[in-house]
Amino acid sequence: MSALIAKDLGRVYRQYSKPTDSLKEMLFRRKYHKEFWALKHVSFRCEKGEVLGIVGNNGAGKSTLLKLLAGTMQPTNGELIVNGRVSAILELGSGFHPDFTGLENIHLGCAVLGLDARQIADKVDEIIDFSELKDFIHQPIKSYSSGMFMRLAFSVVTSVDPDVLVVDEALSVGDQHFQKKSMDRMMLFRDQGKALVFCSHNLYHVKELCKRAIWLDKGEIQAMGESGDVIDQYNDHVRMQNNVSVAGSTPSQSEHKQEKENAQLTAYLLSASLLDAKLNEEGLAVYRTGDAFFVKVMVQKQSSLALEDIHIGIVIKRNDGVQCFGVSTAVDGVSLYSMDEENQLGVVYELPQLNLLSGQYSLEIWLIDTTSAHIYDSMQSCCEFRVRQPNTEVGIAYFKHKWSAPE
């Protein structure tokens, strides 16, 4: 039996231009509001013993979804089935009274979560010990720092032995020591067969802790599945949002050839293609970190131009504009190869191991002279491809490494 089942969840908010419009709507029975759907058609399951990650930009609907899961808000439509007790930490100190002491808020928080007086008495010492706030427990929590607030809230919420634990970004407030304790406790819950829903902007934590993840955008699920794949798709989307996307279309080889012939250039690029690439259902080349990588480049030149004065430069560029690696035959002292057809040249660029990490990439192809200063021709944002990594390393590229004992 699944711990959580969401079926076509939706939540709409009414937006009024003026505060008085809500009163006018009630009095005159006319519509004075616009509807804003914070969530639309959200369906998923969270199994027992699973950590489900939630990612997305601010305003994507994450907080609304978490409030529905926690039971502090009801859906406008759809159905939510929860098997067991839910405990949630959504906002720092939500449900706490700032004028009450830490100890009084422990009693208040536990009572809100459904514990009776005897159960609360049994839990108090454990909560204080875990929060490490013994020296401040009789102080009003309005004097607490945000980190102390979070310690108390997390300690209370996780003390009630929930079947489903919902955790929002609030954990990012804590110090490194308490973050480690909190993570250990959440993993203990998972190992005990509890379900966790973990929402965070720290994508490394989501990728490391969660087997599956959901990417929300504009209230709808954009991707759901293995956390690494979902986060890769989300990262690609974020980079594309930053106005640094790869150009959408590249002229066909025949169009490119005709264009260059009409321009009467002394040399021009005929084609650039990825060899032996695996294509996904969208026709995009997909590689795994460490795969071999081959690019074939074909060139047309005038007979008067010397072979030694024609070179190819290739730059691998991520879709946020970062140039990951670039090199040329001029730098490496390599000549292009004459082909059977008159005045056609070619070369294959090979990387035995494509050590890029996950992301979306394309190539810049440059046809240059031996000084690299003169450019005969170029292709921008061509040969688009995607890389997926098997593990959770971070950065742009994978470097071979080892660990050893210090001497």
Sine and cosine of phi, psi and omega as CSV:
sin_phi,cos_phi,sin_psi,cos_psi,sin_omega,cos_omega
0.00,0.00,0.79,-0.61,0.00,-1.00
-0.92,0.39,0.55,-0.84,0.05,-1.00
-0.96,0.29,-0.63,0.78,0.00,-1.00
-0.72,-0.69,0.69,-0.72,0.11,-0.99
-0.72,-0.70,0.89,-0.46,0.06,-1.00
-0.94,-0.33,0.80,-0.60,-0.03,-1.00
-0.85,-0.53,0.96,-0.28,0.12,-0.99
0.80,0.59,0.70,0.71,-0.02,-1.00
-0.92,0.39,0.66,-0.75,0.10,-0.99
-0.60,-0.80,0.54,-0.84,0.04,-1.00
-0.62,-0.78,0.83,-0.55,-0.01,-1.00
-0.92,-0.39,0.61,-0.79,0.10,-1.00
-0.90,-0.43,0.54,-0.84,0.09,-1.00
-1.00,-0.05,0.76,-0.65,0.02,-1.00
-0.91,-0.40,0.86,-0.51,-0.01,-1.00
-0.95,-0.30,0.63,-0.77,0.04,-1.00
-0.93,0.37,-0.60,0.80,0.00,-1.00
-0.73,-0.69,0.49,-0.87,0.00,-1.00
-0.85,0.52,-0.52,0.86,-0.04,-1.00
-0.96,0.28,-0.25,0.97,-0.06,-1.00
-0.91,0.42,-0.52,0.85,0.02,-1.00
-0.92,0.39,-0.60,0.80,0.06,-1.00
-0.93,0.36,-0.67,0.74,0.02,-1.00
-0.89,0.46,-0.61,0.79,0.00,-1.00
-0.90,0.45,-0.64,0.77,-0.01,-1.00
-0.94,0.33,-0.63,0.78,-0.06,-1.00
-0.97,0.24,-0.68,0.74,-0.14,-0.99
-0.98,-0.19,-0.01,1.00,0.04,-1.00
0.83,0.56,0.58,0.81,0.07,-1.00
-0.86,-0.51,0.39,-0.92,-0.05,-1.00
-1.00,0.09,0.87,-0.50,0.04,-1.00
-0.87,-0.49,0.27,0.96,-0.07,-1.00
-0.81,-0.58,0.32,-0.95,0.18,-0.98
-0.96,-0.28,0.54,-0.84,0.02,-1.00
-1.00,-0.09,0.74,-0.68,0.08,-1.00
-0.85,-0.52,0.90,-0.44,0.00,-1.00
-1.00,0.04,0.97,-0.25,0.03,-1.00
-0.96,0.27,-0.47,0.88,0.08,-1.00
-0.68,-0.73,0.62,-0.78,0.03,-1.00
-0.60,-0.80,0.81,-0.59,0.17,-0.99
0.82,0.58,0.74,0.67,-0.02,-1.00
-1.00,-0.08,0.88,-0.47,0.00,-1.00
-0.72,-0.69,0.73,-0.68,0.05,-1.00
-0.20,-0.98,0.15,-0.99,0.11,-0.99
-0.79,-0.62,0.52,-0.86,0.15,-0.99
-0.80,-0.60,0.87,-0.49,-0.09,-1.00
-1.00,0.06,0.31,-0.95,0.09,-1.00
-0.90,0.43,0.68,-0.73,-0.03,-1.00
0.98,0.19,0.19,0.98,-0.03,-1.00
-0.94,-0.33,0.58,-0.81,0.16,-0.99
-0.95,-0.31,0.91,-0.41,-0.04,-1.00
-0.97,-0.24,0.84,-0.54,-0.02,-1.00
-1.00,-0.02,0.54,-0.84,0.09,-1.00
-0.83,-0.55,0.84,-0.54,0.02,-1.00
-0.78,-0.63,0.32,-0.95,0.02,-1.00
0.40,-0.92,0.29,-0.96,0.02,-1.00
-0.94,0.35,0.24,-0.97,0.15,-0.99
-0.87,0.50,0.71,-0.71,-0.02,-1.00
1.00,0.07,0.13,0.99,-0.03,-1.00
-0.98,0.19,-0.27,0.96,-0.03,-1.00
0.94,-0.35,0.12,0.99,-0.04,-1.00
-0.89,0.46,-0.75,0.66,-0.05,-1.00
-0.90,0.43,-0.63,0.78,0.05,-1.00
-0.88,0.47,-0.70,0.72,0.01,-1.00
-0.88,0.48,-0.69,0.72,-0.02,-1.00
-0.90,0.43,-0.61,0.80,0.04,-1.00
-0.91,0.41,-0.60,0.80,0.08,-1.00
-0.91,0.42,-0.68,0.73,0.00,-1.00
-0.90,0.43,-0.59,0.81,-0.02,-1.00
-0.98,0.21,-0.25,0.97,0.00,-1.00
1.00,0.07,0.13,0.99,0.02,-1.00
-1.00,0.08,-0.08,1.00,0.02,-1.00
-0.53,-0.85,0.53,-0.85,0.00,-1.00
-0.96,-0.27,0.58,-0.82,0.01,-1.00
-0.95,0.31,0.49,-0.87,0.10,-0.99
-0.95,0.32,-0.63,0.78,0.10,-1.00
-0.52,-0.85,0.14,-0.99,-0.05,-1.00
1.00,0.00,-0.04,-1.00,-0.07,-1.00
-0.69,-0.73,0.66,-0.75,0.07,-1.00
-0.83,-0.56,0.86,-0.52,0.01,-1.00
-0.94,-0.35,0.85,-0.53,0.01,-1.00
-0.86,-0.51,0.84,-0.54,0.00,-1.00
-0.97,-0.22,0.99,-0.10,0.00,-1.00
0.88,-0.48,-0.05,-1.00,-0.02,-1.00
-0.99,0.15,0.72,-0.70,0.05,-1.00
-0.96,-0.27,0.69,-0.72,0.11,-0.99
-0.77,-0.64,0.64,-0.77,-0.12,-0.99
-0.62,-0.78,0.60,-0.80,0.21,-0.98
-0.87,-0.50,0.97,-0.24,-0.11,-0.99
-0.96,-0.29,-0.76,0.65,0.00,-1.00
-0.77,-0.63,0.56,-0.83,-0.05,-1.00
-0.85,0.53,0.87,-0.50,0.12,-0.99
0.95,0.31,0.26,0.97,0.03,-1.00
-0.88,0.47,0.75,-0.66,-0.05,-1.00
1.00,0.00,-0.14,0.99,0.04,-1.00
-1.00,-0.04,0.44,-0.90,0.06,-1.00
-0.96,-0.28,0.84,-0.54,-0.10,-0.99
-0.88,0.47,-0.44,0.90,-0.03,-1.00
-1.00,0.07,-0.21,0.98,0.04,-1.00
-0.99,0.15,0.44,-0.90,0.07,-1.00
-0.96,0.28,0.19,-0.98,0.07,-1.00
-0.84,0.54,-0.68,0.74,-0.01,-1.00
-0.90,0.43,-0.68,0.73,0.02,-1.00
-0.90,0.44,-0.59,0.81,0.01,-1.00
-0.96,0.29,-0.44,0.90,0.13,-0.99
-0.89,0.46,-0.74,0.67,0.03,-1.00
-0.88,0.48,-0.68,0.73,0.00,-1.00
-0.90,0.44,-0.75,0.66,-0.04,-1.00
-0.89,0.46,-0.68,0.74,0.01,-1.00
-0.92,0.40,-0.60,0.80,0.03,-1.00
-0.91,0.42,-0.65,0.76,0.03,-1.00
-0.88,0.47,-0.55,0.84,-0.01,-1.00
-0.99,0.13,0.03,1.00,0.14,-0.99
0.99,-0.17,0.19,0.98,0.02,-1.00
-1.00,0.06,0.59,-0.81,0.07,-1.00
-1.00,0.03,0.04,-1.00,-0.11,-0.99
-0.86,0.51,-0.66,0.75,-0.01,-1.00
-0.92,0.38,-0.67,0.74,0.02,-1.00
-0.90,0.43,-0.61,0.79,0.02,-1.00
-0.91,0.42,-0.71,0.71,0.01,-1.00
-0.85,0.52,-0.58,0.81,0.01,-1.00
-0.95,0.33,-0.41,0.91,-0.09,-1.00
-1.00,-0.08,-0.33,0.94,-0.18,-0.98
-0.83,0.56,-0.78,0.62,-0.05,-1.00
-0.88,0.48,-0.64,0.76,0.01,-1.00
-0.89,0.46,-0.67,0.75,0.00,-1.00
-0.91,0.42,-0.71,0.71,-0.01,-1.00
-0.90,0.44,-0.67,0.74,-0.02,-1.00
-0.90,0.44,-0.69,0.72,-0.04,-1.00
-0.93,0.37,-0.62,0.78,-0.03,-1.00
-0.96,0.29,-0.34,0.94,-0.03,-1.00
0.86,0.51,0.60,0.80,-0.03,-1.00
-0.90,-0.43,0.44,0.90,-0.06,-1.00
-0.82,0.57,-0.62,0.78,-0.05,-1.00
-0.96,0.27,-0.20,0.98,-0.07,-1.00
-0.85,-0.53,0.09,1.00,-0.18,-0.98
-0.93,0.37,-0.35,0.94,0.02,-1.00
-0.99,-0.16,0.18,0.98,0.06,-1.00
-0.99,-0.11,0.54,-0.84,0.07,-1.00
-0.89,0.46,0.64,-0.76,-0.12,-0.99
-0.96,0.28,-0.16,0.99,0.10,-0.99
-0.92,0.40,-0.27,0.96,0.06,-1.00
-1.00,-0.03,-0.03,1.00,-0.02,-1.00
-0.98,0.22,0.51,-0.86,0.19,-0.98
-0.96,0.27,0.21,-0.98,0.01,-1.00
-0.89,0.46,-0.56,0.83,0.04,-1.00
-0.92,0.39,-0.65,0.76,0.04,-1.00
-0.92,0.40,-0.64,0.77,0.06,-1.00
-0.83,0.56,-0.75,0.66,-0.04,-1.00
-0.90,0.43,-0.65,0.76,0.02,-1.00
-0.85,0.53,-0.72,0.69,-0.04,-1.00
-0.92,0.40,-0.71,0.71,-0.03,-1.00
-0.89,0.46,-0.72,0.69,-0.02,-1.00
-0.91,0.42,-0.65,0.76,-0.02,-1.00
-0.89,0.45,-0.65,0.76,0.02,-1.00
-0.93,0.37,-0.76,0.65,-0.09,-1.00
-0.88,0.48,-0.62,0.78,-0.07,-1.00
-1.00,0.02,-0.05,1.00,-0.04,-1.00
-0.99,0.13,-0.25,0.97,-0.14,-0.99
-1.00,0.00,0.17,0.99,0.03,-1.00
0.82,0.58,0.87,0.49,-0.05,-1.00
-0.96,0.28,0.39,-0.92,0.14,-0.99
-1.00,0.09,-0.47,0.88,0.05,-1.00
-0.73,-0.68,0.82,-0.57,0.02,-1.00
-0.91,-0.40,0.81,-0.58,0.01,-1.00
-0.93,-0.36,0.86,-0.51,-0.08,-1.00
-0.82,-0.58,0.82,-0.58,0.03,-1.00
-0.99,-0.13,-0.13,-0.99,-0.08,-1.00
-0.88,0.47,-0.11,0.99,-0.10,-1.00
-0.81,0.59,-0.49,0.87,-0.04,-1.00
-0.89,0.46,-0.35,0.94,-0.03,-1.00
-0.92,0.39,-0.26,0.97,-0.01,-1.00
-0.96,0.26,-0.50,0.87,-0.11,-0.99
-0.93,0.36,0.30,-0.95,0.07,-1.00
-0.97,0.23,0.15,-0.99,-0.08,-1.00
-0.86,0.51,-0.64,0.76,-0.02,-1.00
-0.87,0.48,-0.74,0.67,-0.05,-1.00
-0.96,0.26,-0.52,0.85,0.10,-1.00
-0.86,0.52,-0.66,0.75,0.02,-1.00
-0.90,0.44,-0.70,0.72,0.05,-1.00
-0.87,0.49,-0.67,0.74,-0.02,-1.00
-0.91,0.42,-0.70,0.72,0.03,-1.00
-0.88,0.48,-0.68,0.73,0.01,-1.00
-0.88,0.48,-0.65,0.76,0.00,-1.00
-0.93,0.37,-0.65,0.76,0.02,-1.00
-0.90,0.43,-0.64,0.77,0.03,-1.00
-0.92,0.38,-0.53,0.85,0.08,-1.00
-0.90,0.43,-0.68,0.74,0.07,-1.00
-0.85,0.52,-0.72,0.70,0.01,-1.00
-0.86,0.52,-0.72,0.69,-0.03,-1.00
-0.91,0.42,-0.40,0.92,0.04,-1.00
-1.00,0.08,0.08,1.00,0.02,-1.00
1.00,0.02,0.21,0.98,0.06,-1.00
-0.99,0.15,0.38,-0.92,0.06,-1.00
-0.98,-0.18,0.65,-0.76,0.03,-1.00
-0.81,-0.59,0.69,-0.73,0.16,-0.99
-0.91,-0.41,0.89,-0.47,-0.18,-0.98
-0.86,-0.50,0.91,-0.42,-0.01,-1.00
-0.94,-0.35,0.80,-0.60,-0.04,-1.00
-0.36,-0.93,0.49,-0.87,0.17,-0.99
-1.00,0.08,-0.15,0.99,0.07,-1.00
-0.99,0.13,1.00,-0.07,-0.12,-0.99
-0.92,0.38,-0.45,0.89,0.05,-1.00
-0.90,0.44,-0.69,0.72,0.03,-1.00
-0.88,0.47,-0.69,0.73,0.00,-1.00
-0.88,0.47,-0.71,0.70,-0.03,-1.00
-0.91,0.41,-0.59,0.81,-0.06,-1.00
-0.98,0.20,-0.61,0.79,-0.14,-0.99
-1.00,-0.06,-0.47,0.88,-0.18,-0.98
-0.96,-0.27,0.74,-0.67,0.09,-1.00
-0.97,0.25,-0.63,0.78,0.04,-1.00
-0.83,-0.56,0.37,-0.93,0.02,-1.00
-0.54,-0.84,0.35,-0.94,0.07,-1.00
-0.83,-0.55,0.74,-0.68,0.10,-1.00
-0.96,-0.27,0.89,-0.46,0.03,-1.00
-0.98,-0.19,0.64,-0.77,0.11,-0.99
-0.50,-0.86,0.80,-0.60,-0.02,-1.00
0.81,0.59,0.61,0.79,0.11,-0.99
0.99,0.14,0.00,1.00,-0.04,-1.00
-0.84,-0.54,0.46,-0.89,0.05,-1.00
-0.97,0.24,0.87,-0.49,0.04,-1.00
-1.00,-0.03,-0.52,0.85,0.03,-1.00
-0.40,-0.91,0.55,-0.84,0.05,-1.00
-0.51,-0.86,0.74,-0.67,-0.01,-1.00
0.35,-0.94,-0.49,-0.87,0.00,-1.00
-0.85,0.53,0.74,-0.67,-0.19,-0.98
-0.85,0.53,-0.63,0.78,-0.01,-1.00
-0.88,0.48,-0.70,0.72,0.01,-1.00
-0.91,0.41,-0.67,0.74,-0.01,-1.00
-0.90,0.43,-0.69,0.73,-0.01,-1.00
-0.92,0.38,-0.60,0.80,0.07,-1.00
-0.87,0.50,-0.70,0.72,0.02,-1.00
-0.90,0.43,-0.65,0.76,0.02,-1.00
-0.91,0.42,-0.68,0.73,0.03,-1.00
-0.88,0.47,-0.66,0.75,0.05,-1.00
-0.86,0.51,-0.68,0.73,0.00,-1.00
-0.90,0.44,-0.69,0.73,-0.01,-1.00
-0.88,0.47,-0.69,0.72,0.00,-1.00
-0.91,0.42,-0.62,0.79,0.03,-1.00
-0.91,0.41,-0.54,0.84,-0.01,-1.00
-0.91,0.41,-0.43,0.90,-0.11,-0.99
-0.99,0.11,0.42,0.91,0.05,-1.00
0.85,0.53,0.56,0.83,0.03,-1.00
-0.77,-0.64,0.56,0.83,-0.07,-1.00
-0.97,0.26,0.37,-0.93,0.08,-1.00
-0.93,0.37,0.59,-0.81,0.03,-1.00
-0.83,0.56,0.65,-0.76,-0.17,-0.99
-0.95,0.31,-0.54,0.84,-0.06,-1.00
-0.66,-0.75,0.53,-0.85,0.03,-1.00
-0.84,-0.54,0.70,-0.72,0.00,-1.00
-0.84,0.54,0.54,-0.84,0.07,-1.00
-0.91,0.42,0.28,-0.96,-0.04,-1.00
-0.88,0.47,-0.65,0.76,0.00,-1.00
-0.91,0.41,-0.66,0.75,0.04,-1.00
-0.90,0.45,-0.66,0.75,-0.01,-1.00
-0.90,0.44,-0.69,0.72,-0.01,-1.00
-0.89,0.46,-0.73,0.68,-0.02,-1.00
-0.88,0.47,-0.64,0.77,0.00,-1.00
-0.88,0.47,-0.68,0.73,-0.05,-1.00
-0.96,0.28,-0.57,0.82,0.06,-1.00
-0.90,0.44,-0.65,0.76,0.02,-1.00
-0.90,0.43,-0.50,0.86,-0.01,-1.00
-0.99,0.17,-0.20,0.98,0.03,-1.00
0.82,0.57,0.76,0.65,0.05,-1.00
-0.98,0.17,0.42,-0.91,0.03,-1.00
-0.95,0.32,-0.43,0.90,0.08,-1.00
-0.42,-0.91,0.55,-0.83,0.02,-1.00
-0.45,-0.89,0.34,-0.94,0.00,-1.00
-0.99,0.16,0.76,-0.64,0.09,-1.00
-1.00,0.05,-0.72,0.70,-0.08,-1.00
-0.29,-0.96,0.35,-0.93,0.15,-0.99
-0.60,-0.80,0.77,-0.64,-0.07,-1.00
-0.56,-0.83,0.52,-0.85,0.08,-1.00
-1.00,0.07,0.76,-0.65,-0.02,-1.00
-0.99,-0.14,0.61,-0.80,0.10,-0.99
0.85,0.53,0.51,0.86,-0.02,-1.00
-1.00,0.03,0.60,-0.80,0.11,-0.99
-1.00,0.05,0.73,-0.68,-0.05,-1.00
-0.97,-0.26,0.60,-0.80,0.10,-0.99
-1.00,0.07,-0.10,-1.00,-0.07,-1.00
-0.91,0.41,-0.29,0.96,0.04,-1.00
-1.00,-0.03,0.00,1.00,-0.02,-1.00
0.99,0.15,0.22,0.97,-0.01,-1.00
-1.00,-0.07,0.69,-0.72,0.03,-1.00
-0.92,0.38,0.73,-0.69,-0.03,-1.00
-0.79,-0.61,0.76,-0.65,0.02,-1.00
-0.85,-0.53,0.38,-0.93,0.19,-0.98
-0.97,-0.24,0.57,-0.82,0.06,-1.00
-0.79,0.61,0.81,-0.58,-0.02,-1.00
0.98,-0.21,-0.18,0.98,0.04,-1.00
-0.92,0.39,0.41,-0.91,0.16,-0.99
-0.95,0.31,0.52,-0.86,-0.11,-0.99
-0.70,-0.72,0.82,-0.57,-0.05,-1.00
-0.77,-0.64,0.71,-0.70,0.09,-1.00
-0.79,-0.61,0.79,-0.61,0.06,-1.00
-0.98,-0.21,0.79,-0.61,0.00,-1.00
-0.84,-0.55,0.77,-0.63,0.02,-1.00
-0.90,-0.43,0.60,-0.80,-0.12,-0.99
-0.72,-0.69,0.59,-0.81,0.16,-0.99
-0.92,-0.40,0.71,-0.71,0.00,-1.00
-0.74,-0.68,0.33,-0.94,0.16,-0.99
-0.98,0.22,0.50,-0.86,-0.06,-1.00
-0.89,0.45,-0.43,0.90,-0.03,-1.00
-0.97,0.26,-0.23,0.97,-0.07,-1.00
-1.00,-0.01,0.77,-0.63,-0.05,-1.00
-0.95,0.30,0.62,-0.79,0.02,-1.00
-0.85,0.53,-0.62,0.79,-0.07,-1.00
-0.92,0.38,-0.23,0.97,-0.06,-1.00
-0.97,-0.25,0.30,0.95,0.04,-1.00
-0.82,-0.57,0.81,-0.58,-0.03,-1.00
-0.66,-0.75,0.38,-0.92,0.01,-1.00
-0.93,-0.38,0.74,-0.67,0.16,-0.99
-0.90,-0.43,0.67,-0.74,0.00,-1.00
-0.79,-0.62,0.77,-0.64,0.06,-1.00
-0.86,-0.51,0.80,-0.61,0.13,-0.99
-1.00,0.00,0.83,-0.56,-0.11,-0.99
-0.81,-0.59,0.75,-0.66,0.10,-1.00
-0.98,0.20,0.32,-0.95,-0.12,-0.99
-0.97,0.24,0.08,1.00,0.19,-0.98
-0.98,-0.20,0.22,0.98,0.06,-1.00
1.00,0.00,-0.10,1.00,0.00,-1.00
-0.95,0.32,0.82,-0.57,0.08,-1.00
-0.99,0.12,0.92,-0.38,-0.11,-0.99
-0.99,0.12,-0.61,0.80,0.02,-1.00
-0.23,-0.97,0.66,-0.75,0.05,-1.00
-0.58,-0.81,0.60,-0.80,0.00,-1.00
-0.40,-0.92,0.25,-0.97,0.01,-1.00
-0.64,-0.77,0.33,-0.94,0.08,-1.00
-0.91,0.41,-0.47,0.88,0.05,-1.00
-0.91,0.41,-0.70,0.71,0.02,-1.00
-0.89,0.46,-0.65,0.76,-0.07,-1.00
-1.00,0.05,-0.04,1.00,0.01,-1.00
0.93,0.37,0.60,0.80,-0.03,-1.00
-0.92,-0.39,0.65,-0.76,0.07,-1.00
-0.99,-0.12,0.46,-0.89,0.13,-0.99
-0.95,0.32,0.28,-0.96,-0.10,-1.00
-0.95,-0.32,0.75,-0.66,0.05,-1.00
-0.94,0.34,0.67,-0.74,0.01,-1.00
-0.97,-0.24,0.06,-1.00,-0.06,-1.00
-0.92,0.39,-0.63,0.78,-0.01,-1.00
-0.95,0.32,0.49,-0.87,-0.11,-0.99
-0.89,0.46,0.81,-0.58,0.10,-1.00
0.88,0.47,0.40,0.92,0.13,-0.99
-0.98,-0.18,0.67,-0.75,0.00,-1.00
-0.83,-0.55,0.36,-0.93,0.04,-1.00
-0.42,-0.91,0.29,-0.96,0.07,-1.00
-0.36,-0.93,0.51,-0.86,0.10,-0.99
-0.92,-0.40,0.83,-0.55,0.03,-1.00
-1.00,-0.06,0.83,-0.56,-0.10,-0.99
-0.82,-0.57,0.74,-0.67,0.22,-0.98
-0.92,-0.40,0.93,-0.36,0.00,-1.00
-0.83,0.56,-0.55,0.83,0.06,-1.00
-0.68,-0.74,0.88,-0.48,0.07,-1.00
-0.99,0.12,0.99,-0.14,-0.15,-0.99
-1.00,-0.06,0.39,0.92,0.11,-0.99
-0.96,0.29,0.50,-0.86,0.12,-0.99
-1.00,-0.02,0.03,-1.00,-0.15,-0.99
-0.81,0.59,0.66,-0.75,0.04,-1.00
0.31,-0.95,0.02,-1.00,0.06,-1.00
-0.93,-0.36,0.73,-0.68,-0.16,-0.99
-0.72,-0.70,0.26,-0.96,0.15,-0.99
-0.52,-0.85,0.06,-1.00,-0.02,-1.00
-0.90,-0.43,0.55,-0.84,0.30,-0.95
-0.96,-0.29,0.80,-0.60,0.02,-1.00
-0.93,-0.37,0.81,-0.59,-0.04,-1.00
-0.86,-0.51,0.75,-0.67,0.11,-0.99
-0.97,-0.25,0.93,-0.37,-0.19,-0.98
-0.78,-0.62,0.20,-0.98,0.07,-1.00
-1.00,-0.03,-0.07,-1.00,-0.12,-0.99
-0.93,0.37,-0.36,0.93,0.04,-1.00
-1.00,0.09,-0.19,0.98,-0.09,-1.00
0.92,0.38,0.07,1.00,-0.03,-1.00
-1.00,0.00,-0.56,0.83,-0.02,-1.00
-1.00,-0.09,0.72,-0.69,0.00,-1.00
-0.94,-0.35,0.89,-0.46,0.08,-1.00
-0.97,0.23,-0.67,0.74,-0.14,-0.99
-0.29,-0.96,0.25,-0.97,0.05,-1.00
-0.40,-0.92,0.38,-0.92,0.18,-0.98
-0.81,-0.58,0.83,-0.56,-0.04,-1.00
-0.97,-0.22,0.67,-0.74,0.09,-1.00
0.78,0.62,0.77,0.64,0.04,-1.00
-0.96,-0.28,0.11,-0.99,0.06,-1.00
0.77,0.64,0.78,0.62,-0.02,-1.00
-0.90,0.44,0.64,-0.77,0.02,-1.00
-0.47,-0.88,0.24,-0.97,-0.04,-1.00
-0.81,-0.58,0.57,-0.82,0.03,-1.00
-0.87,-0.50,0.68,-0.74,0.10,-1.00
-0.82,-0.58,0.72,-0.69,-0.01,-1.00
-0.98,-0.20,0.52,-0.86,-0.04,-1.00
-0.99,0.15,-0.39,0.92,-0.10,-0.99
-0.88,-0.48,-0.30,-0.95,-0.17,-0.99
-0.92,-0.39,0.45,0.89,0.08,-1.00
-0.89,0.45,0.38,-0.92,0.01,-1.00
-0.86,-0.51,0.38,-0.93,0.03,-1.00
0.88,-0.48,-0.44,-0.90,-0.02,-1.00
-0.97,-0.25,-0.66,0.75,-0.11,-0.99
-0.75,-0.66,0.40,-0.91,0.05,-1.00
-0.99,-0.10,0.76,-0.65,0.05,-1.00
-0.91,-0.40,0.74,-0.67,0.08,-1.00
-0.88,0.47,0.65,-0.76,-0.09,-1.00
-0.41,-0.91,0.17,-0.99,0.09,-1.00
-0.50,-0.87,0.29,-0.96,0.04,-1.00
-0.88,-0.48,0.59,-0.80,0.02,-1.00
-0.53,-0.85,0.28,-0.96,-0.01,-1.00
-0.96,0.28,0.66,-0.75,0.07,-1.00
-0.93,0.37,0.52,-0.86,0.02,-1.00
-1.00,-0.04,0.00,0.00,0.00,0.00
